[in-house]
């Protein structure tokens, strides 16, 4: 089924309706708050919950400096 339905000058075009792979909600992918995966997840919350992170956060991530990496390593106790 194609064409516009609902009120308004444009209505809702069924060609833009997708189903979220995490929650199963039907949504208009053009209005999804998911930054990178609009045609997969209905919102950035579903994206983060399913992947454990958002792709937008991954793109802005920076590698740890050597001092940050050393500080994050647990100290081993001498036996």
N, C-alpha and C positions, 0 to 999 in steps of 0.2 A: 504494500500500500504506500503510495507516495502522495505528495500534495500537502497543502497547509490545512491545519485544523485548529479550532479554538478561536477566541476573540482577538481583535487587533488587526492591523493592516496586513501583517505577515502571517500571524498565527504561529503554530508550532509545526515545523516541517519534520515529518517522521524519519526522514533520511538522516537527521542529526541526533536521533535518539540512540543511545548506547546503554548497555547494562554494565554496572561496575563489577569487576571481577572479584572484589573482596566482599562487598555487602549485598550485591544483587539488585541494588536500586537502579531504576531506569532514570536517565538524566540526559540533558542536552549537552553534548560534549563541548560545545562552544562556550558554555557558561561554567564549566568545571573550574574549581579553584586549584586543581592539580596543575602545577606549573609546567611540568615536562610531559606527563603522560595523560593528557586530557582525554584521549580516546580509550583509556584503560580504566581509570579510577574517577569516581564522581567528585572527589575532593582530595586536598593534600593530606587530610587525616587518614583516609583509606590508603593512600599511597604510602605514607610513613608506617602505618600499622602493618601493611602487607610486606613491604620491603625491609622495614627496620630503619629506613632513612628515606629522605626525598632526594630525587636526582638533582634538584636545585642546590640542596645542601652539599651534595657530593661534588658538584661542579665548583663550589666556592671554598671547598676544603683546601687546606694547605698542609704540606708535609711537616712533620715535627722537626724542630731543630735538634741538634745533638744533645744540648742541655735538657730539653724537654723530654727527649727519649730516655736519657739516663735517669731523670727524675721519676718517670713513670714505671721503670723496671723495679720489681720487688727485690729487696736485698735478700740474699741467701745467707742463712745462718751457718757458721762454721761448725763442723761436727767434731 
